[in-house]
Amino acid sequence: MKDILTWFKEAWQATGEWFNSIIEGVLNWFESLPLRIYDHFLDGIVSTMNTLQPPEFIQTGLQSVISQLPPDVGYFLALSGLAQGFSIYGTAVVYSYLKKMIPFWG
């Protein structure tokens, strides 16, 4: 009789440990769910950015356009901050593309 009681006790403990492991697995799955959603969201942004075509002047290169200018004009363009202006323009283009691709933003 004592053997049967110890067997039931061990079976009950094993069943409790099994349920505990299932609950821990479900909780771990829910803990990692936001990270997986964020990972898929970032993958979506990367794939969207890969489909965007840059403006044509960036594809052909500005150096070919600027090299055709006389040296005096190039000097005054350098003084006027042409490089900073193009970086501001590039930032605006990227912002407008992002604004078009993410409808709930802006």
BAFI-3210 file (N, C-alpha, C; in Angstrom, 3 decimals, decimal comma, padded with zeros to 6 digits):
// residues 106
n [1|2|3|4|5|6|7|8|9|10|11|12|13|14|15|16|17|18|19|20|21|22|23|24|25|26|27|28|29|30|31|32|33|34|35|36|37|38|39|40|41|42|43|44|45|46|47|48|49|50|51|52|53|54|55|56|57|58|59|60|61|62|63|64|65|66|67|68|69|70|71|72|73|74|75|76|77|78|79|80|81|82|83|84|85|86|87|88|89|90|91|92|93|94|95|96|97|98|99|100|101|102|103|104|105|106]
n.u [000,821|001,960|003,801|002,166|001,119|003,443|004,083|001,875|002,345|004,846|004,072|002,218|003,882|005,584|003,739|003,013|005,486|005,691|003,490|004,361|006,674|005,476|003,990|006,088|007,355|005,365|005,211|007,834|007,682|005,789|007,234|009,298|007,922|007,385|009,983|010,369|008,363|009,269|011,663|010,722|009,418|011,577|012,917|011,049|011,212|013,825|013,654|011,839|013,304|015,286|013,926|013,525|014,389|017,249|017,570|018,166|020,415|022,098|022,689|024,157|026,201|027,587|030,018|030,715|029,114|029,928|032,593|032,588|032,248|033,728|036,841|036,681|033,968|033,579|035,110|033,627|031,274|032,126|032,699|030,159|028,872|027,986|028,232|027,145|024,565|023,667|023,738|021,734|019,578|019,564|018,886|016,297|015,052|015,226|013,654|011,161|010,638|010,453|008,239|006,250|006,239|005,550|002,543|001,254|002,883|003,639]
n.v [-001,187|001,178|001,528|002,120|004,586|006,166|005,999|007,380|009,872|010,582|010,554|012,638|014,808|014,785|015,385|017,966|019,299|019,046|020,596|023,028|023,453|023,772|026,122|027,923|027,848|028,978|031,544|032,456|032,525|034,569|036,655|036,995|037,768|040,623|041,371|039,808|040,851|043,489|042,953|041,924|044,211|045,984|044,557|044,853|047,617|047,796|046,260|047,832|050,198|049,225|048,914|051,458|053,850|055,779|059,347|060,461|062,082|061,316|058,718|058,958|060,581|063,458|064,504|064,454|066,471|068,751|068,854|069,873|072,555|075,844|076,594|078,916|079,180|076,843|077,409|079,505|078,142|076,332|078,065|078,973|076,926|074,523|071,744|071,357|072,196|070,222|068,027|068,699|068,750|066,052|064,844|065,839|064,597|061,875|061,980|062,675|060,398|058,464|059,473|059,073|056,294|055,371|055,489|056,291|058,063|061,405]
n.w [000,000|000,759|-001,274|-003,461|-002,696|-002,622|-005,311|-006,465|-005,322|-006,486|-009,160|-009,138|-008,470|-010,712|-012,698|-011,892|-012,225|-014,976|-015,892|-014,867|-016,415|-018,914|-018,514|-018,000|-020,504|-022,152|-021,016|-021,541|-024,312|-024,695|-023,570|-025,412|-027,627|-028,209|-029,008|-031,290|-032,931|-033,209|-034,526|-036,989|-037,867|-038,232|-040,241|-042,269|-042,719|-043,663|-046,032|-047,414|-047,724|-049,380|-051,758|-052,697|-055,134|-055,631|-056,295|-059,685|-060,149|-058,132|-058,767|-061,170|-060,378|-058,920|-059,411|-062,111|-063,138|-061,728|-062,421|-064,973|-064,733|-064,758|-063,057|-061,441|-060,835|-059,438|-057,186|-055,969|-055,491|-053,589|-051,506|-050,966|-049,648|-050,830|-050,434|-047,873|-048,385|-050,197|-048,494|-046,674|-048,439|-049,236|-046,813|-046,551|-048,738|-048,005|-045,703|-046,823|-048,380|-046,346|-045,026|-046,896|-047,025|-044,503|-043,314|-040,923|-039,746|-039,435]
ca.u [000,000|002,860|004,391|001,177|001,050|004,658|003,977|000,958|003,017|005,837|003,346|001,637|004,986|006,034|002,712|003,162|006,690|005,382|002,668|005,217|007,532|004,628|003,686|007,317|007,553|004,405|005,640|009,027|007,240|005,184|008,282|010,084|007,029|007,658|011,263|010,186|007,569|010,173|012,598|010,020|009,173|012,830|013,153|010,154|011,764|015,016|013,241|011,233|014,375|016,006|013,153|013,528|015,417|017,774|017,412|019,043|021,702|022,960|023,145|025,191|027,303|027,679|031,369|030,750|028,475|030,747|033,882|032,418|032,209|035,046|037,406|036,216|032,622|033,768|035,598|032,530|030,321|032,695|032,526|028,740|028,376|027,259|028,218|026,174|023,236|023,282|023,453|020,404|018,622|019,491|018,116|014,885|014,553|015,042|012,494|009,916|010,402|009,967|006,898|005,335|006,189|004,952|001,367|000,816|003,901|003,579]
ca.v [000,000|002,316|001,690|002,774|005,985|006,850|006,109|008,480|011,099|010,874|010,881|013,971|015,765|014,826|016,109|019,376|019,807|019,124|021,789|024,179|023,681|024,297|027,523|028,681|027,956|029,958|032,865|032,828|032,847|035,892|037,636|037,243|038,204|041,989|041,427|039,252|041,811|044,588|042,447|041,887|045,598|046,514|043,890|045,493|048,927|047,572|045,835|048,991|051,105|048,619|049,054|052,854|054,231|057,120|060,288|060,159|062,775|060,573|057,518|059,289|061,220|064,913|064,896|064,705|067,764|069,820|068,933|070,633|073,982|076,494|076,581|080,059|078,860|075,827|078,070|080,213|077,148|075,786|079,080|079,162|075,814|073,588|070,406|071,365|072,289|068,912|067,113|069,067|068,286|064,594|064,532|066,122|063,553|060,663|062,216|062,610|058,995|057,793|059,974|058,421|054,862|055,077|056,366|056,795|058,993|062,705]
ca.w [000,000|000,828|-002,608|-004,319|-002,280|-003,093|-006,769|-006,743|-004,944|-007,527|-010,389|-008,940|-008,558|-012,102|-013,448|-011,517|-012,900|-016,407|-016,076|-014,599|-017,586|-019,990|-018,193|-018,217|-021,944|-022,684|-020,556|-022,313|-025,667|-024,653|-023,303|-026,619|-028,708|-028,662|-029,723|-032,632|-033,706|-033,525|-035,526|-038,277|-038,248|-038,776|-041,522|-043,236|-043,060|-044,492|-047,372|-048,068|-048,128|-050,498|-052,993|-053,134|-056,088|-055,332|-057,405|-060,819|-060,053|-057,210|-059,469|-062,153|-059,670|-059,065|-059,804|-063,556|-063,390|-061,156|-063,125|-066,218|-064,411|-064,691|-061,701|-060,650|-060,352|-058,415|-055,979|-055,321|-054,983|-052,357|-050,465|-050,646|-048,827|-051,691|-049,837|-046,785|-048,998|-050,717|-047,386|-046,177|-049,446|-049,138|-045,604|-046,846|-049,638|-047,209|-044,830|-047,606|-048,711|-045,142|-044,740|-047,838|-046,790|-043,203|-043,373|-039,629|-039,279|-040,101]
c.u [000,872|003,517|003,441|001,082|002,286|004,636|003,038|001,602|004,042|005,170|002,756|002,719|005,489|005,038|002,792|004,373|006,452|004,531|003,486|006,120|006,724|004,327|004,921|007,601|006,625|004,802|006,885|008,658|006,629|006,206|009,074|009,224|007,275|008,982|011,135|009,376|008,447|011,185|011,951|009,722|010,426|013,190|012,282|010,672|012,975|014,621|012,569|012,300|015,174|015,250|013,155|014,681|015,937|017,538|018,487|020,397|022,648|023,510|024,272|026,388|027,365|029,047|031,448|030,128|029,370|032,080|033,773|032,394|033,620|035,558|036,928|034,839|032,709|034,249|034,469|031,454|030,828|032,537|031,064|028,156|027,555|027,166|027,210|024,749|022,767|023,007|022,090|019,334|018,461|018,701|016,633|014,284|014,295|013,826|011,194|009,615|009,860|008,542|005,866|005,172|005,520|003,733|000,952|001,802|003,776|002,257]
c.v [001,261|002,584|002,404|004,256|006,763|006,996|007,255|009,826|011,504|011,253|012,289|015,047|015,895|015,595|017,606|020,006|019,966|020,359|023,059|024,482|024,219|025,769|028,396|028,870|028,983|031,369|033,342|033,217|034,244|036,984|037,963|037,741|039,654|042,119|040,884|040,200|042,982|044,181|042,405|043,299|046,210|045,857|044,496|046,853|048,772|047,157|046,968|049,960|050,544|048,753|050,480|053,106|055,612|058,047|060,067|060,845|062,087|059,326|057,841|059,958|062,703|065,358|065,200|066,049|068,898|069,950|069,708|072,143|074,558|076,519|077,747|079,790|077,807|076,415|078,767|079,255|076,531|076,777|079,213|078,013|074,824|072,205|070,329|071,438|070,958|067,910|067,426|068,590|066,771|064,150|064,764|065,066|062,264|060,810|062,113|061,175|058,228|058,212|059,338|056,935|054,485|055,996|056,945|057,805|060,288|062,926]
c.w [000,000|-000,536|-003,558|-003,977|-002,735|-004,617|-007,147|-006,411|-005,996|-008,835|-010,301|-009,049|-009,992|-012,967|-013,146|-012,180|-014,396|-016,700|-015,844|-015,795|-018,758|-019,746|-018,398|-019,705|-022,571|-022,267|-021,290|-023,733|-025,696|-024,334|-024,558|-027,780|-029,125|-029,413|-031,136|-033,511|-034,128|-034,596|-036,907|-038,779|-038,862|-040,103|-042,615|-043,661|-043,971|-045,906|-048,125|-048,546|-049,299|-051,810|-053,520|-054,096|-055,709|-056,520|-058,471|-060,708|-059,078|-057,903|-060,444|-061,503|-059,954|-059,562|-061,296|-063,898|-062,912|-061,900|-064,437|-065,973|-064,433|-063,243|-060,828|-060,044|-059,256|-057,102|-055,230|-054,807|-053,683|-051,205|-050,036|-049,829|-049,629|-051,065|-048,694|-047,335|-049,550|-049,598|-046,765|-047,145|-049,387|-047,923|-045,844|-047,767|-048,870|-046,307|-045,622|-048,036|-047,513|-044,815|-045,663|-047,537|-045,472|-043,060|-042,028|-039,049|-040,068|-040,681]
res [m|k|d|i|l|t|w|f|k|e|a|w|q|a|t|g|e|w|f|n|s|i|i|e|g|v|l|n|w|f|e|s|l|p|l|r|i|y|d|h|f|l|d|g|i|v|s|t|m|n|t|l|q|p|p|e|f|i|q|t|g|l|q|s|v|i|s|q|l|p|p|d|v|g|y|f|l|a|l|s|g|l|a|q|g|f|s|i|y|g|t|a|v|v|y|s|y|l|k|k|m|i|p|f|w|g]
***
